[in-house]
Amino acid sequence: MGPCGALGHCGALGHCGALGPPGPEGFDGLGAGFNTMGFANTGTPANLSLTAARGSSEFLARHDHVHQGPSVDHDHSANTHAGGGANLSVGTTFAWAGEGDFTDTGTQNNLTPSNWSSLTVFQWKGGSGLTVTGLTAQGSGAIKVIHHAGTGLLIFNHEDTNSSSFNRITLPRTAILTLAVGDTVVFEYNNDSQRWVPIAFTTARIHDHTSNQEGGTLTASGMAVSDTGGFYATDTVAAMFQSLGPLVGHETDASDAHDATAISVADAGGHYVGTEVETVLDEIGDEINSFQSHSGTWHTYAGFKVNDGANTQNLTVVGGMTTVAWSAEEWDGLGGFDLTTETYTVPTGYGGLWLFNAQVEYDNSTHGNRLDLTLRVNGASRSVFRTVLHAVTGGAHAVLPPTLLVLSAGDTVLLAATAPDEAVTIKGTAIQSWFSGMHVADTQQT
């Protein structure tokens, strides 16, 4: 303990208030005499120990003052201990230590402005919009104030996975936070969730304040439109009129129509070949036309009608079977009739119930000559009808009445004639000689 300086027998302790020559540190490491600590004026505290170890309760009791309780105000501006207390009253203007700027634009992940860890207040001064998906994490409770002083919108995304999990931002109602010029947001880093959370923000412009105050009506003309394609005007009202104009015009325009080839058709059943409206309408029209009347006879899409306006056939062999020849098709829905073989072939997919009918004009020069007509399926006779004429000379008609046959796809059908009594001649008159058949039911019947 040095004889004169370490503790100072005459002045270092200062029993009479004098200042002695200080030792290397003096009494408490501050190089001060006893009077500097104020003990000479107030008396030595009962618990004062001159040899207390640094950091002990006795050592701390020797400091320049003691806070006497949390309810007592304490003014640190004068650096005194009068009144004691734990509450801090700042005697000068409070300010953050510096302010940082950043100018990033576009979309930024894990954004780290310059001096991010050392500064609290930042101004964004970008020349175009910025979308922030995350901010570099700081210590628990870290505060960052970001002010919009740039051009365009400053947008913060909610829980955007483009940034690292501990750098992401959690926003109320899982919405994005959009700042316009003049807006400010305060973020705090929450160590429990390891996310940045907004604890305060100001909205400089909720609507057009040029004529409306808080609570006024939103002025749409003051709202900008983000239109990267350049299709519309820059404010909301004009853009709405631009989009509604064509719709109103289309509604009142009676002369134009949509291009049918540009409208697709959802055909889950596969009923049509075409995939757009115009082609499908043509197909439907063809099916409707297949029911048109020819000479007063309605026919289906799958069927035929042929006539003979040129052939003269002499049936000279009594009892012989002769295929009736035809010279023209009146209609043939699916192209199943072959004029070279006088045969109709049932189209694929049209097996079922078929209806046939025929009439043949022939010359019977002798009283009582007859002509028998028969339908032959796959070369075999299926039905025979005979016409007997009485006292008729010069012409007669043999008729095959409506006849139903159950056929399968690929079956062949023709009309044959037989002269059972004497030779006869089939005349070539189209109106008088014809043969027809039509598909009437898909389901085969027995």
C-alpha positions in Angstrom: 0.0 0.0 0.0 2.7 2.8 -0.6 3.8 4.9 2.4 2.7 8.2 0.9 1.1 7.8 -2.6 -0.7 4.5 -2.9 -3.2 5.4 -0.2 -1.7 8.8 0.8 -1.3 9.2 4.7 -1.6 13.0 4.6 -3.6 13.9 1.5 -4.6 10.9 -0.4 -7.4 10.1 2.1 -7.9 13.8 2.9 -9.3 13.6 6.5 -9.2 17.4 6.6 -10.3 18.0 3.1 -6.8 18.6 1.7 -5.6 17.1 -1.5 -2.6 14.9 -1.2 -0.2 13.8 -3.9 -2.1 11.1 -5.8 -0.8 7.6 -6.3 -0.8 5.6 -9.5 -4.6 5.2 -9.4 -5.5 6.9 -6.1 -8.1 5.6 -3.8 -10.6 4.2 -6.3 -8.7 4.2 -9.6 -9.9 7.7 -10.5 -6.9 9.5 -9.0 -9.2 11.6 -6.8 -8.8 12.7 -3.2 -11.3 12.0 -0.6 -12.9 15.5 -0.9 -13.5 14.9 -4.7 -15.7 12.0 -3.8 -17.6 14.2 -1.4 -17.1 12.2 1.7 -15.5 15.1 3.6 -18.7 17.1 3.4 -21.2 14.4 4.1 -19.3 12.1 6.3 -18.0 8.6 5.7 -20.8 6.0 5.1 -20.9 3.3 7.7 -20.3 0.5 5.2 -17.3 2.2 3.6 -14.3 -0.1 3.3 -11.1 1.4 2.1 -9.7 -2.0 1.2 -12.8 -3.4 -0.6 -12.1 -5.5 -3.7 -13.1 -4.0 -7.0 -16.6 -5.1 -8.0 -17.7 -6.0 -4.4 -20.8 -4.4 -2.9 -18.5 -2.4 -0.5 -16.6 -1.1 -3.6 -19.7 -0.1 -5.4 -20.9 1.8 -2.3 -18.0 4.1 -2.8 -19.1 5.3 -6.3 -20.2 9.0 -6.8 -23.9 8.3 -6.2 -26.4 5.5 -5.7 -29.8 5.2 -7.4 -32.3 5.3 -4.5 -35.2 3.7 -6.3 -37.1 3.4 -9.6 -39.7 6.0 -8.6 -37.2 8.9 -8.2 -36.4 11.1 -11.3 -32.7 11.6 -12.1 -31.4 14.3 -14.4 -28.2 13.2 -16.2 -27.8 16.5 -18.1 -26.1 18.1 -15.0 -24.1 15.0 -14.2 -25.1 15.2 -10.5 -26.6 12.8 -8.1 -29.1 15.1 -6.4 -32.3 13.3 -5.6 -30.9 10.0 -7.0 -33.4 7.8 -8.9 -33.6 5.5 -11.9 -35.6 7.4 -14.5 -33.5 9.1 -17.3 -34.4 12.6 -18.3 -32.6 13.6 -21.5 -31.3 17.2 -21.2 -30.5 17.6 -25.0 -32.2 16.8 -28.3 -32.4 13.1 -29.1 -31.1 12.0 -32.5 -30.1 8.7 -34.3 -26.5 8.3 -35.0 -26.4 9.1 -38.7 -28.6 8.3 -41.7 -28.0 5.9 -44.6 -29.2 6.0 -48.3 -29.7 3.2 -50.8 -30.9 3.3 -54.4 -31.6 -0.3 -55.3 -34.4 -1.0 -57.9 -36.2 -3.9 -59.4 -36.6 -7.0 -57.1 -34.0 -7.4 -54.3 -33.6 -10.6 -52.2 -31.8 -10.4 -48.8 -31.4 -6.7 -49.2 -28.4 -5.2 -47.3 -28.1 -1.4 -47.7 -24.7 0.1 -46.9 -24.0 0.5 -43.2 -27.1 -1.6 -42.5 -25.7 -3.0 -39.2 -24.4 0.3 -37.8 -27.2 2.8 -38.8 -30.9 2.9 -37.9 -32.5 5.3 -40.3 -32.4 4.8 -44.1 -33.8 6.7 -47.1 -34.6 4.9 -50.3 -33.8 7.1 -53.3 -34.1 4.7 -56.2 -35.0 6.1 -59.7 -37.7 3.4 -60.3 -39.7 0.9 -58.3 -38.2 -1.5 -55.8 -39.7 -4.8 -54.5 -38.0 -6.1 -51.3 -38.4 -9.8 -50.6 -36.2 -9.8 -47.4 -33.8 -7.7 -45.3 -30.6 -9.0 -43.8 -31.2 -10.2 -40.2 -29.9 -8.2 -37.3 -29.9 -8.8 -33.5 -33.1 -9.3 -31.5 -35.0 -6.1 -31.2 -33.0 -4.3 -33.8 -34.9 -1.2 -35.2 -34.7 -0.1 -38.8 -36.5 3.0 -40.1 -37.0 3.2 -43.9 -38.3 6.3 -45.6 -39.4 6.5 -49.3 -37.6 9.4 -50.9 -37.3 7.9 -54.4 -39.4 7.4 -57.6 -42.1 4.7 -58.0 -43.4 2.3 -55.4 -41.4 0.7 -52.6 -42.9 -2.7 -52.0 -42.2 -5.2 -49.2 -43.4 -8.8 -49.8 -44.9 -11.1 -47.2 -42.9 -14.3 -46.4 -41.3 -14.3 -49.8 -39.3 -17.5 -50.3 -36.8 -15.8 -52.6 -35.1 -14.5 -49.5 -33.5 -16.6 -46.8 -36.0 -17.7 -44.1 -34.3 -15.6 -41.3 -34.3 -12.5 -43.6 -38.0 -12.6 -44.5 -40.7 -10.1 -43.6 -44.0 -11.0 -41.8 -46.8 -8.6 -42.7 -50.3 -8.2 -41.3 -53.0 -10.2 -43.1 -50.3 -11.8 -45.3 -50.6 -8.7 -47.6 -47.8 -6.8 -49.3 -46.8 -3.4 -47.9 -46.6 -0.6 -50.5 -45.0 2.7 -49.8 -45.5 5.8 -51.9 -43.3 8.8 -52.0 -43.1 10.3 -48.4 -44.2 7.1 -46.6 -42.1 5.6 -43.8 -42.0 2.2 -42.2 -40.4 1.0 -39.0 -39.3 -2.6 -38.8 -38.2 -4.6 -35.7 -36.3 -7.8 -35.9 -38.2 -10.5 -33.8 -35.7 -13.1 -32.6 -38.5 -15.6 -31.7 -39.9 -15.8 -35.2 -36.6 -14.8 -36.8 -38.5 -12.3 -39.0 -38.7 -8.6 -39.6 -42.1 -7.2 -38.5 -43.5 -3.7 -39.1 -44.2 -1.9 -35.8 -45.2 1.4 -37.3 -45.6 3.0 -40.7 -47.0 6.2 -42.1 -49.0 6.5 -45.3 -48.4 9.8 -47.0 -51.1 9.4 -49.6 -54.2 7.2 -49.1 -56.0 9.2 -51.8 -55.8 12.5 -53.7 -55.3 15.1 -50.9 -55.3 18.0 -53.4 -59.0 18.4 -52.7 -59.9 15.8 -50.1 -58.9 15.6 -46.5 -58.8 12.5 -44.3 -62.0 10.6 -44.6 -62.8 12.2 -48.0 -63.8 10.4 -51.2 -61.1 8.5 -53.1 -60.2 10.3 -56.3 -59.5 7.6 -58.9 -57.9 10.0 -61.3 -55.1 10.5 -58.7 -54.3 6.7 -58.7 -51.6 5.5 -61.1 -52.0 2.4 -63.2 -49.1 -0.1 -63.5 -49.4 -1.2 -67.1 -46.1 -2.8 -68.4 -47.7 -3.7 -71.7 -48.6 -0.1 -72.5 -52.3 -0.8 -73.3 -54.0 1.8 -71.1 -53.7 5.4 -69.8 -51.7 6.1 -66.7 -54.5 7.0 -64.3 -57.3 4.7 -63.2 -60.3 6.6 -64.5 -58.9 6.9 -68.1 -57.9 3.2 -68.0 -61.3 2.1 -67.0 -63.0 4.0 -69.8 -60.5 2.5 -72.3 -61.3 -1.0 -71.2 -65.1 -0.4 -71.1 -65.2 1.3 -74.4 -64.7 -1.8 -76.6 -67.2 -3.7 -74.5 -69.9 -1.1 -74.9 -69.2 -0.8 -78.6 -69.4 -4.6 -79.1 -72.7 -4.7 -77.2 -74.3 -2.1 -79.5 -72.7 -3.2 -82.8 -75.2 -5.3 -84.7 -73.2 -5.6 -87.9 -70.1 -7.4 -86.6 -69.6 -10.8 -85.1 -66.9 -12.8 -83.4 -64.7 -14.7 -85.8 -66.2 -18.2 -85.5 -62.9 -19.8 -86.3 -61.4 -18.2 -83.2 -63.9 -19.7 -80.8 -63.0 -23.2 -79.7 -65.5 -26.0 -79.1 -65.4 -28.2 -76.0 -66.5 -31.6 -77.4 -66.0 -34.1 -74.6 -68.1 -36.7 -76.4 -66.1 -36.5 -79.6 -69.2 -35.9 -81.8 -67.5 -33.6 -84.3 -64.3 -33.6 -86.3 -63.8 -29.8 -86.1 -62.5 -28.1 -83.0 -63.8 -24.5 -83.6 -67.3 -23.1 -84.1 -67.3 -22.5 -87.8 -66.3 -26.1 -88.7 -68.7 -27.6 -86.2 -71.6 -25.5 -87.6 -70.8 -26.8 -91.0 -70.9 -30.4 -89.8 -74.3 -29.7 -88.1 -75.6 -28.2 -91.3 -74.6 -31.2 -93.3 -76.5 -33.4 -90.8 -79.6 -31.3 -91.1 -79.3 -31.3 -94.9 -79.3 -35.0 -94.8 -83.0 -34.8 -93.9 -83.9 -32.7 -96.9 -86.8 -33.9 -99.1 -86.0 -35.4 -102.5 -89.2 -35.8 -104.6 -91.3 -35.8 -101.5 -89.3 -38.5 -99.7 -87.3 -37.7 -96.5 -84.1 -39.6 -96.0 -81.5 -39.9 -93.2 -77.8 -39.1 -93.3 -77.1 -42.8 -93.7 -79.0 -44.0 -96.8 -79.5 -43.6 -100.5 -82.0 -43.3 -103.4 -81.2 -44.3 -107.0 -83.3 -44.2 -110.2 -83.2 -45.5 -113.7 -83.7 -43.0 -116.5 -81.6 -44.6 -119.2 -81.6 -48.4 -119.0 -84.0 -50.8 -120.8 -83.7 -54.3 -119.5 -85.3 -57.3 -121.2 -86.1 -60.2 -118.9 -86.4 -63.0 -121.4 -85.6 -66.0 -119.2 -88.7 -67.0 -117.3 -87.9 -67.6 -113.7 -84.3 -66.2 -114.0 -83.0 -63.7 -111.4 -81.8 -60.4 -112.9 -80.2 -57.5 -111.0 -82.1 -54.3 -111.7 -79.7 -51.7 -113.2 -79.7 -48.0 -112.1 -78.4 -45.0 -113.9 -78.2 -42.2 -111.3 -78.0 -41.4 -107.6 -80.5 -38.9 -106.3 -78.6 -38.9 -103.0 -76.1 -41.1 -101.1 -75.5 -39.9 -97.6 -72.2 -41.8 -96.9 -71.3 -42.9 -100.4 -72.4 -46.5 -99.9 -74.0 -47.1 -103.3 -72.0 -48.5 -106.2 -73.6 -48.0 -109.6 -71.2 -50.4 -111.3 -72.4 -53.3 -109.2 -75.9 -51.9 -108.4 -75.1 -52.7 -104.8 -75.4 -50.7 -101.5 -72.9 -51.5 -98.7 -73.9 -50.7 -95.1 -71.4 -48.0 -93.7 -69.3 -48.7 -90.7 -71.1 -47.7 -87.5 -74.6 -47.9 -89.1 -75.5 -51.5 -88.4 -79.1 -51.9 -87.1 -82.6 -51.5 -88.5 -82.9 -50.5 -92.2 -86.0 -49.6 -94.2 -86.1 -50.3 -98.0 -88.6 -49.4 -100.7 -88.6 -49.7 -104.5 -90.8 -49.4 -107.7 -90.0 -50.7 -111.2 -92.0 -49.8 -114.4 -92.1 -52.6 -117.0 -93.9 -53.3 -120.3 -96.3 -56.2 -120.3 -97.4 -56.7 -123.9 -99.4 -59.7 -123.0 -102.3 -59.7 -120.6 -101.4 -61.0 -117.1 -97.5 -60.8 -117.3 -96.0 -60.4 -113.9 -92.8 -59.1 -112.4 -91.5 -60.2 -109.0 -89.0 -58.0 -107.0 -86.7 -59.3 -104.3 -84.1 -57.9 -101.9 -80.8 -59.8 -101.9 -78.5 -59.4 -98.9 -75.0 -60.6 -99.3 -76.1 -62.5 -102.5 -79.1 -64.3 -100.9 -82.8 -63.4 -101.3 -84.4 -62.1 -98.2 -87.9 -61.1 -99.4 -90.0 -61.5 -102.6 -93.0 -59.3 -103.7 -95.1 -60.1 -106.8 -97.3 -57.8 -108.7 -100.2 -59.3 -110.7 -101.7 -57.2 -113.4 -105.2 -57.7 -114.9 -106.4 -56.3 -118.2 -103.5 -53.9 -118.5 -101.5 -53.6 -121.7 -98.5 -51.4 -122.4 -97.2 -50.7 -118.9 -97.3 -51.7 -115.3 -95.5 -51.2 -112.0 -94.0 -53.7 -109.7 -93.7 -52.3 -106.1 -91.5 -53.4 -103.2 -93.5 -52.1 -100.2 -91.5 -50.6 -97.2 -89.5 -53.5 -95.9 -87.5 -53.6 -92.6 -84.2 -55.6 -92.4 -81.7 -56.0 -89.6 -78.3 -55.5 -91.1 -74.7 -55.3 -90.0 -72.0 -52.9 -91.1 -70.5 -54.2 -94.4 -73.6 -56.1 -95.5 -74.5 -55.6 -99.2 -78.0 -55.1 -100.6 -79.4 -55.0 -104.1 -82.7 -55.3 -105.9 -83.4 -58.2 -108.3 -86.3 -58.9 -110.6 -87.9 -62.1 -112.0 -90.4 -62.7 -114.8 -92.4 -65.7 -113.6 -94.7 -66.0 -116.5 -93.4 -64.5 -119.8 -90.6 -62.2 -120.9 -91.0 -58.6 -119.9 -89.1 -55.4 -120.5 -88.1 -53.0 -117.7 -88.5 -49.4 -118.9 -85.9 -46.7 -118.3 -88.1 -44.0 -116.7 -86.6 -42.2 -113.8 -89.8 -41.0 -112.2 -91.3 -44.5 -112.4 -88.3 -46.7 -111.4 -86.4 -46.1 -108.2 -84.8 -47.9 -105.2 -84.1 -46.4 -101.7 -82.9 -47.4 -98.3 -82.3 -45.6 -95.0 -80.9 -46.4 -91.5 -83.7 -46.0 -88.9 -82.2 -47.4 -85.7 -78.8 -48.1 -84.2 -79.8 -50.9 -82.0 -80.3 -54.2 -83.7 -83.7 -55.8 -83.1 -84.5 -59.5 -83.2 
